[in-house]
Amino acid sequence: MVGSRPLSELIDQQTFSWARSLQIILQVVEILGKIHESQGIYQSLHPRSILVDPQSGEVRLLDPYLDTHSVLQGQSLDGNPLNRLRASDDSIAAFTYLAPEQTGRMNRPLDYRTDFYAVGGCSITC
């Protein structure tokens, strides 16, 4: 997808109609559904990890393990998810989209609902 840009950049430059925002979010949900069908969890969804092609409208997600703006990376040695945060402004901004169980404040395992929590935050931003 040559020419694709992070959703965060597009939001800063233009206002999306309700219909366009819904199209983007539905494509994200479809992608997450495929990840969840294979028993995966994306875990780091935020507007910088959603790529949108302004011409075609196609949406893709950055690989959470290659994304330089990803919130979470690898496993921490002590098991505390907060120790996996990268030290950057992008990490702090992306922290907004973390589900409570990702912050270590709740003693619950991560599952597909973790990703859909972030979808809600992204949809409000969009």
Secondary structure, 3 states (H helix, E strand, C coil): CCCCEEHHHHHHHCCCCHHHHHHHHHHHHHHHHHHHHCCCCCCCCCHHHEEECCCCCCEEECCCCCCCCCCECCCCCCCCHHHHECCCHHHHHHHCCCCHHHCCCCCCCCCHHHHHHHHHHHHHHC
